[in-house]
C-alpha cells in the first residue's frame, strides 16, 4: 500500500472510496475556496460509504483555524 502513505506527493488518501488525497482537499479549500459540498462534488469524497466524513470535517476545521491564525 505504498500508494496510501505520507510520502505520496498528494499526501495520504482521506477518502478510500474516491481515492481523494489530503493535499487535493487542502488545495481546493484554501486556494480555490471550495466548501465541503463543492469538494465532495469535485472529488467524489464524502459520497460513498461515509467513513471519511469526520476526518475530512476535522481537517477542514484545522485549515480554517490556520487561515485565521496566519499559518
C-alpha positions in Angstrom: 0.0 0.0 0.0 2.8 2.4 -0.8 0.2 4.5 -2.7 -1.5 5.4 0.6 1.5 6.6 2.6 2.6 10.1 3.6 5.4 10.1 1.0 3.0 10.4 -1.9 3.2 13.9 -3.4 -0.6 14.4 -2.8 -0.4 13.1 0.8 -2.4 10.2 2.3 -5.7 9.1 1.0 -8.5 10.7 3.1 -11.4 9.1 1.2 -10.8 5.5 0.2 -14.0 5.3 -1.9 -12.9 8.1 -4.3 -9.1 8.0 -3.7 -9.1 11.6 -2.7 -5.9 12.7 -1.1 -5.2 15.2 1.7 -3.3 17.8 -0.4 -6.0 17.9 -3.0 -8.6 18.8 -0.3 -6.2 21.4 1.1 -5.7 23.0 -2.3 -9.4 23.0 -3.2 -10.3 24.6 0.2 -7.5 27.1 0.6 -6.6 28.1 -3.0 -9.9 27.6 -4.8 -12.3 28.5 -1.9 -14.4 25.4 -2.3 -16.6 24.4 0.7 -17.2 20.8 1.8 -20.1 20.4 -0.6 -18.1 21.6 -3.6 -15.1 19.4 -2.6 -17.5 16.4 -2.4 -18.9 17.2 -5.9 -15.5 17.9 -7.4 -13.7 14.8 -6.0 -16.4 12.3 -5.1 -15.2 12.3 -1.5 -18.0 12.0 1.1 -20.3 10.5 -1.4 -19.6 6.8 -0.8 -19.6 4.9 2.5 -19.3 8.0 4.7 -16.3 6.6 6.5 -14.2 9.8 5.7 -16.8 12.3 6.9 -15.4 13.1 10.3 -11.8 13.0 9.2 -12.4 15.5 6.4 -14.6 17.7 8.5 -11.8 17.9 11.2 -9.2 18.6 8.5 -11.3 21.5 7.1 -11.7 22.9 10.6 -7.9 22.7 11.0 -7.4 24.5 7.7 -9.9 27.2 8.7 -8.3 27.7 12.1 -4.9 28.1 10.3 -6.3 30.7 8.0 -7.3 32.8 11.0 -4.1 32.3 12.9 -1.9 33.3 10.0 -0.4 29.8 9.5 
